[in-house]
Amino acid sequence: MDEVQTNHLKAYGLTFNEINSGAVADWLLNYRGGSFLLDYNEQLVVKCRLREIYFETISASESVDILAFVQSEEENKEVVRLEKAPKIAVYVPPGFQPWDDAVTLAFEYAEVPYDKIWIEEILTGGLQKYDWLHLHHEDFTGQYGKFYASFRSASWYIEQQMLYENEAKKLSFRKVSEMEKAVVREIKNYIGQGGFLFAMCSATDSYDIALAAENVDICDKMYDGDSPDVNAQQKLDFSKTLAFENFTLEMNPLIYEYSNIDINPQEVGNFDNDYFTLFEFSAKYDPVPTMLTQNHVNVVRGFMGQTTMFRKSVIKKSVTILGERAGNDQVKYIYGKYGRGFFTFYGGHDPEDYQHAVGDPPTEMYLFKNSPGYRLILNNILFPAAKKKMQKT
């Protein structure tokens, strides 16, 4: 999985599906970009060739030598056994298309199976069937992405608002924002019981904002029919959030921003210089962040989104920073624990579409089969396969 690999993304999907079929794989952390070691068979060779995945056939003695090298105390490397592929759910509204979201684009291209789940399934216990949950670019504050100023007359915006209001009415919620609060509570319970949550873009900060605002109205009348609490900021409860604290809400309903958690484009500066650096962790003592940062490069091209990056000053001390822009307050990639479970937040919309806009065409994934930004997404689906071992260490 270093620079010689011809299709990094397909390699993840192949490994995932082999595990899902009952095979076991060893993930060699920090060895040649985080390579996978699987038992040889002719069918596996054919699958690799059909997917244009680079592989090397080695003898049993060579395998023993590699494992001994990786596990030696002198090397910042480790072997993690992957034994059971997680069952994956993606939280998406009806009418969702795979190209709306970078994670599902990656799944479709890498051939990783997943189910779609939405509000009613979550509120009726449907999450218990899954080990891993991704949040599509949801606005959990109930403000429809704060697109009102720019898109309130667009047919897609009107249809989206009707869809959510009808769902709230069906489930006996007075307002969409109250329904969203019930969803974030259920997801938080899921994590606490051992689930894994992965979110990108607006599903990261809007999720934590909804948790902090559980008992306060932060939505203006064009979103929920009544005015927000004038003391909303003072009533936020940061003890309920997963990743962020002491942030300041953006209460102007016409400004396309939720809070000061997000780094805005002006703060990013020259887009040509937008790169973030992955931290290096101890593979033997910090295997989880090591798994989540496996890559063939340690400096990755940035990319924009409704939530592009996270302000370091509002990230909780209990959260591990996985990737940031050096020398400033801009954090791209974080990981944390809650109860028996874990969460990863990754800023931005699409790692290979720098400034994605509404209505832009989908990313052609075959052009980016070695994308380091997409590799970070796929690291997350293999982590739960080793989760039980990680919890014991």
C-alpha positions as a LaTeX table, in Angstrom:
\begin{tabular}{lrrr}
\hline
Residue & $x$ (\AA) & $y$ (\AA) & $z$ (\AA) \\
\hline
Met1 & 0.00 & 0.00 & 0.00 \\
Asp2 & 2.93 & 2.33 & $-0.62$ \\
Glu3 & 3.61 & 4.27 & $-3.84$ \\
Val4 & 3.84 & 1.09 & $-5.94$ \\
Gln5 & 0.18 & 0.21 & $-5.30$ \\
Thr6 & $-1.85$ & 0.69 & $-8.50$ \\
Asn7 & $-5.28$ & 0.93 & $-6.86$ \\
His8 & $-5.32$ & 1.75 & $-3.16$ \\
Leu9 & $-9.10$ & 2.14 & $-2.92$ \\
Lys10 & $-9.95$ & $-1.20$ & $-4.52$ \\
Ala11 & $-7.40$ & $-2.86$ & $-2.21$ \\
Tyr12 & $-9.47$ & $-1.78$ & 0.80 \\
Gly13 & $-12.64$ & $-3.14$ & $-0.74$ \\
Leu14 & $-10.99$ & $-6.44$ & $-1.62$ \\
Thr15 & $-9.65$ & $-6.85$ & 1.93 \\
Phe16 & $-13.02$ & $-5.92$ & 3.44 \\
Asn17 & $-14.89$ & $-8.45$ & 1.30 \\
Glu18 & $-12.37$ & $-11.22$ & 1.97 \\
Ile19 & $-12.89$ & $-10.72$ & 5.71 \\
Asn20 & $-16.64$ & $-10.57$ & 5.13 \\
Ser21 & $-16.41$ & $-13.97$ & 3.42 \\
Gly22 & $-14.70$ & $-15.59$ & 6.39 \\
Ala23 & $-11.01$ & $-15.01$ & 5.65 \\
Val24 & $-8.65$ & $-13.25$ & 8.01 \\
Ala25 & $-6.17$ & $-10.52$ & 7.09 \\
Asp26 & $-3.26$ & $-8.92$ & 8.86 \\
Trp27 & $-2.97$ & $-5.15$ & 8.63 \\
Leu28 & 0.73 & $-4.28$ & 8.77 \\
Leu29 & 0.63 & $-0.83$ & 10.31 \\
Asn30 & 3.33 & 1.55 & 9.04 \\
Tyr31 & 4.78 & $-1.21$ & 6.84 \\
Arg32 & 4.90 & $-0.05$ & 3.22 \\
Gly33 & 2.01 & 2.37 & 3.67 \\
Gly34 & $-0.13$ & 0.04 & 5.78 \\
Ser35 & $-0.14$ & $-3.11$ & 3.68 \\
Phe36 & $-2.51$ & $-6.08$ & 3.97 \\
Leu37 & $-1.32$ & $-9.67$ & 4.30 \\
Leu38 & $-3.74$ & $-12.43$ & 3.24 \\
Asp39 & $-3.39$ & $-16.16$ & 2.65 \\
Tyr40 & $-2.68$ & $-16.99$ & $-0.98$ \\
Asn41 & $-5.27$ & $-18.59$ & $-3.23$ \\
Glu42 & $-5.86$ & $-18.50$ & $-6.98$ \\
Gln43 & $-9.24$ & $-16.80$ & $-6.70$ \\
Leu44 & $-7.69$ & $-13.96$ & $-4.72$ \\
Val45 & $-5.08$ & $-13.49$ & $-7.44$ \\
Val46 & $-7.80$ & $-13.26$ & $-10.08$ \\
Lys47 & $-9.74$ & $-10.71$ & $-8.01$ \\
Cys48 & $-6.64$ & $-8.55$ & $-7.67$ \\
Arg49 & $-5.91$ & $-8.66$ & $-11.38$ \\
Leu50 & $-9.48$ & $-7.85$ & $-12.36$ \\
Arg51 & $-9.38$ & $-4.81$ & $-10.07$ \\
Glu52 & $-5.88$ & $-3.75$ & $-11.14$ \\
Ile53 & $-4.63$ & $-4.12$ & $-7.57$ \\
Tyr54 & $-0.89$ & $-4.53$ & $-7.20$ \\
Phe55 & 0.08 & $-7.53$ & $-5.08$ \\
Glu56 & 3.18 & $-9.55$ & $-4.28$ \\
Thr57 & 3.26 & $-13.31$ & $-3.71$ \\
Ile58 & 5.60 & $-14.29$ & $-0.88$ \\
Ser59 & 6.67 & $-17.59$ & 0.67 \\
Ala60 & 5.76 & $-18.75$ & 4.17 \\
Ser61 & 9.27 & $-18.01$ & 5.40 \\
Glu62 & 9.17 & $-14.50$ & 3.91 \\
Ser63 & 5.84 & $-13.94$ & 5.66 \\
Val64 & 7.36 & $-14.98$ & 8.99 \\
Asp65 & 10.28 & $-12.61$ & 8.44 \\
Ile66 & 7.97 & $-9.68$ & 7.66 \\
Leu67 & 5.82 & $-10.32$ & 10.73 \\
Ala68 & 8.90 & $-10.58$ & 12.93 \\
Phe69 & 10.25 & $-7.32$ & 11.51 \\
Val70 & 6.94 & $-5.48$ & 11.98 \\
Gln71 & 6.58 & $-6.72$ & 15.56 \\
Ser72 & 10.14 & $-5.98$ & 16.62 \\
Glu73 & 10.49 & $-3.45$ & 19.42 \\
Glu74 & 12.87 & $-1.31$ & 17.38 \\
Glu75 & 10.25 & $-0.58$ & 14.69 \\
Asn76 & 7.25 & 1.76 & 14.94 \\
Lys77 & 5.10 & $-0.86$ & 13.29 \\
Glu78 & 2.49 & $-3.39$ & 14.39 \\
Val79 & 0.35 & $-6.27$ & 13.15 \\
Val80 & $-3.41$ & $-6.04$ & 13.62 \\
Arg81 & $-5.54$ & $-9.08$ & 12.83 \\
Leu82 & $-8.76$ & $-8.27$ & 10.94 \\
Glu83 & $-11.29$ & $-11.02$ & 11.53 \\
Lys84 & $-14.87$ & $-9.76$ & 11.20 \\
Ala85 & $-15.99$ & $-7.08$ & 8.78 \\
Pro86 & $-18.37$ & $-4.54$ & 10.33 \\
Lys87 & $-21.94$ & $-4.26$ & 9.13 \\
Ile88 & $-22.21$ & $-0.76$ & 7.68 \\
Ala89 & $-25.10$ & 1.70 & 7.62 \\
Val90 & $-25.18$ & 5.09 & 5.93 \\
Tyr91 & $-27.62$ & 7.68 & 7.27 \\
Val92 & $-29.25$ & 9.23 & 4.21 \\
Pro93 & $-32.65$ & 10.71 & 3.28 \\
Pro94 & $-34.90$ & 9.15 & 0.63 \\
Gly95 & $-33.85$ & 10.05 & $-2.89$ \\
Phe96 & $-30.19$ & 9.88 & $-1.96$ \\
Gln97 & $-27.73$ & 9.24 & $-4.78$ \\
Pro98 & $-24.29$ & 7.70 & $-4.09$ \\
Trp99 & $-22.50$ & 10.62 & $-5.76$ \\
Asp100 & $-23.96$ & 13.06 & $-3.20$ \\
Asp101 & $-21.42$ & 11.93 & $-0.63$ \\
Ala102 & $-17.70$ & 11.10 & $-0.64$ \\
Val103 & $-18.07$ & 8.07 & 1.64 \\
Thr104 & $-20.67$ & 6.36 & $-0.50$ \\
Leu105 & $-18.65$ & 7.22 & $-3.61$ \\
Ala106 & $-15.74$ & 5.39 & $-1.99$ \\
Phe107 & $-17.94$ & 2.44 & $-1.03$ \\
Glu108 & $-19.39$ & 2.10 & $-4.51$ \\
Tyr109 & $-15.97$ & 2.26 & $-6.18$ \\
Ala110 & $-14.23$ & $-0.03$ & $-3.67$ \\
Glu111 & $-17.22$ & $-2.45$ & $-3.73$ \\
Val112 & $-17.90$ & $-2.20$ & 0.00 \\
Pro113 & $-21.47$ & $-3.28$ & 0.90 \\
Tyr114 & $-23.64$ & $-0.94$ & 2.96 \\
Asp115 & $-27.27$ & $-0.38$ & 3.93 \\
Lys116 & $-29.17$ & 2.90 & 3.91 \\
Ile117 & $-30.94$ & 4.00 & 7.08 \\
Trp118 & $-32.94$ & 7.11 & 7.95 \\
Ile119 & $-34.83$ & 8.76 & 10.76 \\
Glu120 & $-37.63$ & 6.28 & 11.46 \\
Glu121 & $-35.30$ & 3.27 & 11.44 \\
Ile122 & $-32.95$ & 4.98 & 13.87 \\
Leu123 & $-35.71$ & 6.02 & 16.25 \\
Thr124 & $-37.15$ & 2.51 & 16.29 \\
Gly125 & $-33.90$ & 0.76 & 17.22 \\
Gly126 & $-32.59$ & $-0.05$ & 13.74 \\
Leu127 & $-29.05$ & 1.00 & 14.59 \\
Gln128 & $-28.54$ & $-2.06$ & 16.77 \\
Lys129 & $-28.04$ & $-4.18$ & 13.65 \\
Tyr130 & $-24.94$ & $-2.24$ & 12.64 \\
Asp131 & $-21.35$ & $-1.90$ & 13.80 \\
Trp132 & $-20.46$ & 1.23 & 11.80 \\
Leu133 & $-22.52$ & 4.30 & 10.92 \\
His134 & $-21.72$ & 7.10 & 8.51 \\
Leu135 & $-23.66$ & 10.35 & 8.58 \\
His136 & $-24.47$ & 11.79 & 5.17 \\
His137 & $-24.15$ & 15.60 & 4.99 \\
Glu138 & $-27.00$ & 16.14 & 7.41 \\
Asp139 & $-27.87$ & 19.35 & 9.25 \\
Phe140 & $-28.85$ & 18.07 & 12.69 \\
Thr141 & $-29.77$ & 21.58 & 13.90 \\
Gly142 & $-32.96$ & 21.56 & 11.79 \\
Gln143 & $-31.91$ & 24.60 & 9.71 \\
Tyr144 & $-31.73$ & 22.77 & 6.35 \\
Gly145 & $-28.05$ & 23.51 & 5.92 \\
Lys146 & $-28.68$ & 27.24 & 6.37 \\
Phe147 & $-29.20$ & 27.44 & 2.61 \\
Tyr148 & $-32.23$ & 29.71 & 3.04 \\
Ala149 & $-30.60$ & 32.92 & 1.85 \\
Ser150 & $-29.27$ & 31.41 & $-1.38$ \\
Phe151 & $-31.64$ & 28.57 & $-2.27$ \\
Arg152 & $-35.02$ & 29.10 & $-0.59$ \\
Ser153 & $-36.73$ & 29.30 & $-4.02$ \\
Ala154 & $-34.94$ & 26.28 & $-5.47$ \\
Ser155 & $-37.15$ & 23.24 & $-6.02$ \\
Trp156 & $-34.69$ & 20.91 & $-4.26$ \\
Tyr157 & $-34.71$ & 23.10 & $-1.14$ \\
Ile158 & $-38.52$ & 23.28 & $-1.02$ \\
Glu159 & $-38.79$ & 19.51 & $-1.54$ \\
Gln160 & $-36.21$ & 18.85 & 1.19 \\
Gln161 & $-38.07$ & 21.00 & 3.69 \\
Met162 & $-41.37$ & 19.26 & 2.88 \\
Leu163 & $-39.74$ & 15.84 & 3.21 \\
Tyr164 & $-38.41$ & 16.58 & 6.69 \\
Glu165 & $-41.58$ & 18.31 & 7.89 \\
Asn166 & $-43.70$ & 15.39 & 6.72 \\
Glu167 & $-41.38$ & 12.94 & 8.50 \\
Ala168 & $-41.61$ & 14.96 & 11.71 \\
Lys169 & $-45.40$ & 15.01 & 11.49 \\
Lys170 & $-45.55$ & 11.27 & 10.83 \\
Leu171 & $-43.38$ & 10.58 & 13.88 \\
Ser172 & $-45.40$ & 12.99 & 16.07 \\
Phe173 & $-42.73$ & 15.67 & 16.48 \\
Arg174 & $-43.82$ & 19.28 & 16.67 \\
Lys175 & $-40.80$ & 20.54 & 14.73 \\
Val176 & $-38.02$ & 19.13 & 12.57 \\
Ser177 & $-35.42$ & 20.41 & 15.03 \\
Glu178 & $-37.02$ & 18.37 & 17.82 \\
Met179 & $-36.97$ & 15.28 & 15.62 \\
Glu180 & $-33.27$ & 15.85 & 14.83 \\
Lys181 & $-32.50$ & 16.11 & 18.56 \\
Ala182 & $-34.10$ & 12.72 & 19.10 \\
Val183 & $-31.95$ & 11.30 & 16.29 \\
Val184 & $-28.67$ & 12.65 & 17.70 \\
Arg185 & $-29.53$ & 11.27 & 21.15 \\
Glu186 & $-30.17$ & 7.82 & 19.68 \\
Ile187 & $-26.91$ & 7.92 & 17.74 \\
Lys188 & $-25.05$ & 8.97 & 20.87 \\
Asn189 & $-26.55$ & 6.01 & 22.72 \\
Tyr190 & $-25.45$ & 3.77 & 19.86 \\
Ile191 & $-21.85$ & 4.99 & 20.19 \\
Gly192 & $-21.93$ & 4.60 & 23.96 \\
Gln193 & $-22.96$ & 0.96 & 23.57 \\
Gly194 & $-19.99$ & 0.20 & 21.33 \\
Gly195 & $-20.86$ & 1.59 & 17.90 \\
Phe196 & $-18.51$ & 3.42 & 15.56 \\
Leu197 & $-19.53$ & 6.77 & 14.04 \\
Phe198 & $-17.89$ & 8.41 & 11.03 \\
Ala199 & $-19.02$ & 11.83 & 9.85 \\
Met200 & $-17.85$ & 14.42 & 7.34 \\
Cys201 & $-18.63$ & 18.03 & 6.49 \\
Ser202 & $-21.76$ & 19.51 & 8.15 \\
Ala203 & $-22.69$ & 16.23 & 9.87 \\
Thr204 & $-19.77$ & 16.82 & 12.26 \\
Asp205 & $-20.32$ & 20.22 & 13.87 \\
Ser206 & $-24.11$ & 20.28 & 13.39 \\
Tyr207 & $-24.28$ & 16.98 & 15.28 \\
Asp208 & $-22.47$ & 18.36 & 18.33 \\
Ile209 & $-24.39$ & 21.64 & 18.17 \\
Ala210 & $-27.67$ & 19.67 & 18.28 \\
Leu211 & $-26.43$ & 17.79 & 21.37 \\
Ala212 & $-25.44$ & 21.02 & 23.12 \\
Ala213 & $-28.77$ & 22.65 & 22.20 \\
Glu214 & $-30.94$ & 19.74 & 23.35 \\
Asn215 & $-32.98$ & 21.95 & 25.67 \\
Val216 & $-32.92$ & 25.23 & 23.76 \\
Asp217 & $-34.42$ & 26.54 & 20.49 \\
Ile218 & $-31.69$ & 27.85 & 18.16 \\
Cys219 & $-33.78$ & 27.88 & 14.93 \\
Asp220 & $-35.32$ & 31.04 & 13.46 \\
Lys221 & $-38.89$ & 31.24 & 12.23 \\
Met222 & $-38.19$ & 30.49 & 8.56 \\
Tyr223 & $-36.90$ & 27.09 & 9.70 \\
Asp224 & $-39.35$ & 26.06 & 12.42 \\
Gly225 & $-42.14$ & 28.64 & 12.52 \\
Asp226 & $-41.11$ & 30.51 & 15.66 \\
Ser227 & $-38.26$ & 32.67 & 16.92 \\
Pro228 & $-35.17$ & 31.24 & 18.63 \\
Asp229 & $-34.40$ & 31.66 & 22.30 \\
Val230 & $-32.60$ & 34.99 & 22.70 \\
Asn231 & $-30.44$ & 33.38 & 25.40 \\
Ala232 & $-29.62$ & 30.29 & 23.34 \\
Gln233 & $-25.87$ & 30.76 & 23.52 \\
Gln234 & $-25.85$ & 30.92 & 27.32 \\
Lys235 & $-28.06$ & 27.82 & 27.57 \\
Leu236 & $-25.83$ & 25.48 & 25.53 \\
Asp237 & $-24.70$ & 22.42 & 27.48 \\
Phe238 & $-21.21$ & 21.45 & 26.31 \\
Ser239 & $-21.08$ & 18.48 & 28.66 \\
Lys240 & $-23.37$ & 16.64 & 26.22 \\
Thr241 & $-21.17$ & 17.01 & 23.14 \\
Leu242 & $-18.69$ & 14.50 & 21.74 \\
Ala243 & $-15.93$ & 16.63 & 20.25 \\
Phe244 & $-16.44$ & 20.38 & 20.66 \\
Glu245 & $-16.98$ & 22.83 & 23.52 \\
Asn246 & $-17.16$ & 26.56 & 24.23 \\
Phe247 & $-18.10$ & 27.37 & 20.65 \\
Thr248 & $-20.18$ & 30.37 & 19.63 \\
Leu249 & $-23.33$ & 29.91 & 17.55 \\
Glu250 & $-24.00$ & 31.89 & 14.39 \\
Met251 & $-27.57$ & 32.97 & 15.11 \\
Asn252 & $-28.11$ & 35.03 & 11.96 \\
Pro253 & $-30.37$ & 32.75 & 9.85 \\
Leu254 & $-29.12$ & 34.30 & 6.60 \\
Ile255 & $-25.45$ & 33.53 & 7.19 \\
Tyr256 & $-24.23$ & 30.21 & 5.76 \\
Glu257 & $-22.51$ & 29.02 & 8.94 \\
Tyr258 & $-23.54$ & 27.23 & 12.14 \\
Ser259 & $-20.87$ & 28.39 & 14.57 \\
Asn260 & $-17.22$ & 29.27 & 14.95 \\
Ile261 & $-16.28$ & 25.57 & 15.03 \\
Asp262 & $-15.79$ & 25.75 & 11.27 \\
Ile263 & $-12.83$ & 27.38 & 9.52 \\
Asn264 & $-14.11$ & 29.66 & 6.74 \\
Pro265 & $-12.47$ & 30.08 & 3.30 \\
Gln266 & $-10.97$ & 33.45 & 4.19 \\
Glu267 & $-9.07$ & 31.84 & 7.03 \\
Val268 & $-7.76$ & 29.09 & 4.76 \\
Gly269 & $-6.09$ & 31.73 & 2.61 \\
Asn270 & $-4.33$ & 30.76 & $-0.62$ \\
Phe271 & $-6.06$ & 27.58 & $-1.77$ \\
Asp272 & $-2.88$ & 26.43 & $-3.49$ \\
Asn273 & $-1.26$ & 26.12 & $-0.06$ \\
Asp274 & $-4.12$ & 24.15 & 1.52 \\
Tyr275 & $-2.51$ & 20.94 & 2.79 \\
Phe276 & $-2.84$ & 19.13 & 6.09 \\
Thr277 & $-0.33$ & 16.90 & 7.83 \\
Leu278 & $-1.11$ & 13.52 & 9.40 \\
Phe279 & 0.34 & 12.90 & 12.84 \\
Glu280 & 2.55 & 9.89 & 13.46 \\
Phe281 & 1.53 & 7.72 & 16.40 \\
Ser282 & 3.10 & 4.80 & 18.21 \\
Ala283 & 1.81 & 1.74 & 16.39 \\
Lys284 & 2.34 & $-0.51$ & 19.41 \\
Tyr285 & 0.90 & 1.79 & 22.07 \\
Asp286 & $-1.59$ & 3.86 & 20.04 \\
Pro287 & $-2.88$ & 1.36 & 17.44 \\
Val288 & $-6.24$ & 3.06 & 16.86 \\
Pro289 & $-5.00$ & 6.47 & 15.65 \\
Thr290 & $-2.23$ & 4.64 & 13.80 \\
Met291 & $-4.84$ & 2.64 & 11.88 \\
Leu292 & $-6.89$ & 5.74 & 11.13 \\
Thr293 & $-3.90$ & 7.57 & 9.63 \\
Gln294 & $-2.41$ & 4.80 & 7.46 \\
Asn295 & $-1.37$ & 6.29 & 4.12 \\
His296 & 1.32 & 6.39 & 1.47 \\
Val297 & 1.90 & 10.10 & 2.17 \\
Asn298 & 1.80 & 12.15 & 5.37 \\
Val299 & 0.86 & 15.48 & 3.75 \\
Val300 & $-2.59$ & 15.50 & 2.11 \\
Arg301 & $-4.27$ & 18.07 & $-0.12$ \\
Gly302 & $-7.07$ & 19.90 & 1.68 \\
Phe303 & $-10.62$ & 20.32 & 0.39 \\
Met304 & $-13.59$ & 22.56 & 1.19 \\
Gly305 & $-17.06$ & 21.80 & 2.49 \\
Gln306 & $-19.88$ & 23.46 & 4.37 \\
Thr307 & $-17.72$ & 22.47 & 7.33 \\
Thr308 & $-14.15$ & 22.55 & 6.02 \\
Met309 & $-12.03$ & 22.21 & 9.16 \\
Phe310 & $-12.37$ & 22.51 & 12.92 \\
Arg311 & $-11.05$ & 25.29 & 15.12 \\
Lys312 & $-8.52$ & 23.75 & 17.50 \\
Ser313 & $-9.46$ & 26.06 & 20.37 \\
Val314 & $-12.97$ & 24.54 & 20.62 \\
Ile315 & $-11.92$ & 20.87 & 20.39 \\
Lys316 & $-12.21$ & 18.98 & 23.67 \\
Lys317 & $-8.97$ & 17.91 & 25.31 \\
Ser318 & $-10.18$ & 14.29 & 25.31 \\
Val319 & $-10.21$ & 14.25 & 21.49 \\
Thr320 & $-7.19$ & 13.04 & 19.49 \\
Ile321 & $-6.12$ & 15.23 & 16.57 \\
Leu322 & $-5.17$ & 13.03 & 13.61 \\
Gly323 & $-4.44$ & 15.70 & 10.98 \\
Glu324 & $-4.05$ & 19.48 & 10.96 \\
Arg325 & $-2.62$ & 22.40 & 9.02 \\
Ala326 & 0.70 & 23.12 & 10.64 \\
Gly327 & 1.23 & 26.43 & 12.37 \\
Asn328 & $-2.37$ & 27.55 & 12.81 \\
Asp329 & $-5.70$ & 26.75 & 14.49 \\
Gln330 & $-7.05$ & 24.57 & 11.66 \\
Val331 & $-7.73$ & 20.86 & 12.28 \\
Lys332 & $-8.96$ & 18.50 & 9.55 \\
Tyr333 & $-9.31$ & 15.05 & 11.10 \\
Ile334 & $-10.12$ & 14.00 & 14.69 \\
Tyr335 & $-10.96$ & 10.88 & 16.66 \\
Gly336 & $-12.46$ & 10.26 & 20.08 \\
Lys337 & $-14.15$ & 7.79 & 22.39 \\
Tyr338 & $-17.54$ & 7.85 & 24.03 \\
Gly339 & $-18.61$ & 5.05 & 26.35 \\
Arg340 & $-17.65$ & 1.76 & 24.70 \\
Gly341 & $-17.63$ & 3.27 & 21.21 \\
Phe342 & $-15.67$ & 5.59 & 18.96 \\
Phe343 & $-16.19$ & 8.48 & 16.56 \\
Thr344 & $-14.16$ & 10.08 & 13.77 \\
Phe345 & $-14.88$ & 13.51 & 12.28 \\
Tyr346 & $-13.32$ & 14.51 & 8.94 \\
Gly347 & $-13.80$ & 18.05 & 7.64 \\
Gly348 & $-14.71$ & 18.83 & 4.03 \\
His349 & $-17.03$ & 17.44 & 1.37 \\
Asp350 & $-14.98$ & 15.52 & $-1.22$ \\
Pro351 & $-11.22$ & 14.86 & $-1.04$ \\
Glu352 & $-10.88$ & 15.11 & $-4.82$ \\
Asp353 & $-13.25$ & 18.01 & $-5.53$ \\
Tyr354 & $-11.63$ & 20.97 & $-3.84$ \\
Gln355 & $-14.59$ & 23.35 & $-3.74$ \\
His356 & $-17.72$ & 21.30 & $-4.41$ \\
Ala357 & $-20.85$ & 23.35 & $-5.18$ \\
Val358 & $-24.53$ & 22.39 & $-5.28$ \\
Gly359 & $-25.23$ & 20.78 & $-8.65$ \\
Asp360 & $-21.62$ & 19.95 & $-9.49$ \\
Pro361 & $-21.09$ & 16.64 & $-11.34$ \\
Pro362 & $-19.95$ & 13.62 & $-9.33$ \\
Thr363 & $-16.28$ & 12.77 & $-8.89$ \\
Glu364 & $-15.07$ & 10.12 & $-11.34$ \\
Met365 & $-13.48$ & 7.78 & $-8.85$ \\
Tyr366 & $-11.41$ & 5.80 & $-11.36$ \\
Leu367 & $-9.34$ & 8.96 & $-11.84$ \\
Phe368 & $-8.44$ & 9.01 & $-8.14$ \\
Lys369 & $-7.86$ & 5.34 & $-7.30$ \\
Asn370 & $-4.75$ & 6.25 & $-5.28$ \\
Ser371 & $-6.28$ & 9.23 & $-3.45$ \\
Pro372 & $-4.71$ & 9.73 & 0.01 \\
Gly373 & $-7.75$ & 11.76 & 1.09 \\
Tyr374 & $-10.09$ & 8.90 & 0.25 \\
Arg375 & $-7.75$ & 6.41 & 1.94 \\
Leu376 & $-8.46$ & 8.13 & 5.27 \\
Ile377 & $-12.16$ & 7.40 & 4.80 \\
Leu378 & $-11.54$ & 3.73 & 4.07 \\
Asn379 & $-9.17$ & 3.31 & 7.03 \\
Asn380 & $-12.24$ & 3.84 & 9.18 \\
Ile381 & $-14.20$ & 0.87 & 7.85 \\
Leu382 & $-11.42$ & $-1.57$ & 8.75 \\
Phe383 & $-10.87$ & $-0.23$ & 12.25 \\
Pro384 & $-14.02$ & $-1.92$ & 13.67 \\
Ala385 & $-12.79$ & $-5.27$ & 12.33 \\
Ala386 & $-10.05$ & $-5.02$ & 14.95 \\
Lys387 & $-12.10$ & $-3.09$ & 17.52 \\
Lys388 & $-12.45$ & $-5.85$ & 20.10 \\
Lys389 & $-8.72$ & $-6.33$ & 20.20 \\
Met390 & $-8.20$ & $-2.60$ & 20.47 \\
Gln391 & $-10.55$ & $-2.34$ & 23.44 \\
Lys392 & $-8.48$ & $-4.90$ & 25.33 \\
Thr393 & $-5.16$ & $-3.10$ & 24.86 \\
\hline
\end{tabular}
